[in-house]
Amino acid sequence: MIKNGPFDGLLGFSQGAFLSAAIPGMQEKGTALTKVPKVKFLVIISGAKIPGLVFGQPKAAVGAFSSPVRCPSLHFIGERDFLKTEGEVLAKSFVEPVVIHHTSGHTIPKLETKAEETVVLSFFQRIRQILSDESCSARSLM
């Protein structure tokens, strides 16, 4: 029995973002978290693919990005982040990623403009609608 959850989305920073970004593909390939509901959205801050261009590759992550990831995703990429290039490559692995470029480095950024706030709010409104639609569909099946 799940006491805390289920959890619909994941937020990851740095190495946590590496893992968070890989989980939807790993679930799709059946190499991780197969007995829990699929992740429905991601927030990736200063992330990169597993394997990143810098680190090694865990066996469970093989194929996690072999096809475009269909999980809605919000990516924060810092202009001065040492993982900037890897973060951009990661974002391109997703279908319709929402990407916010910020002026900082490897950090959790402040939203610097009203436009960035609007993008983030719009992303979460979309997620809310997706979850609401799924909830309605599930109830109609009962």
Secondary structure, DSSP 8 states (H G I E B T S, - for coil): --SS----EEEEETHHHHHHHHHHHHHHHTSS-TTS----EEEEES---SS-SSS---GGGTTTTSS-B-S-EEEEEETT-TTHHHHHHHHTTBSS-EEEEESSSSS-----SHHHHHHHHHHHHHHHHHHHHHHHHHHHT-
